[in-house]
Amino acid sequence: MKTLFPEPRYRRANGQFATKEMAYADKMREENKTLKHEAEMYQRMYFTLFKENQKLKQKLENIKSIL
């Protein structure tokens, strides 16, 4: 069916025209990069809280042993 609007042209991340699969692969690569960054951020937050929790537990054990 003929329409007024042309078919969408797929593009890569650098702006080049591409096939549908190439454009999808670029989009997934960028999303994967973002998700890896977020995972690393949350992992670092976890390790920071874990270390702080260990220190507080040790202080609590020391106080309990004194009492």
N, C-alpha and C positions, 0 to 999 in steps of 0.2 A: 504494500500500500504506500502510495506517495504522500509524504508529509511536507509541511513547510520547513521543518527543522532537519538539518542533516543528522546522520547517525553520529553518535558520540565517538570522538577520536580518543583512543587510549594513548596515554603518555607515560613515559618513564619519570623517575624522580628528577632527572636532569633536564626534562622538558622535551626530549626527543619523542617522536611518534613511535608507537610500539604496538605489538599485538596485545590482545586481551590478557594472555597468560604472562607476558613480560611485565605489563603494568601491575598485574596482581602480585607477581613475585616481588617487585619493588616495594609495593605497599606492605606486604607481609614482612619484608626485611626491615623496614622502618619500624613497624609495630613490634617486631621481635627485639630490636635494639632498645626501644622504649621500655618494654617489659623487663628486659635484663637489667636495665638501669634501676627500675623500681624495685626489683627483687634484691639487688645489691643494697639499695638504700634501707629496705626493711630488715635485711639480714644484719647490717651494721647497727641499726637501732636495737635489734634483739640482743646482739652480743654486748652492747653497752649496758643495757638493763640487766643482763645476766651477770656481768662482772660486778655491777653495783649491788645486786642482790646477794651475791656470794660474800662480799665484804660485810654487808649488814648482818648476814647470818653468822659470820664469824664473830662480829662484835657482840651479837646477842648471846652466842655460846660462851664467850669470855665473861660477860656480865652474869650469866646464869651460874657459871662455875665459881665466881667470886661470892655470890649469895649462897 
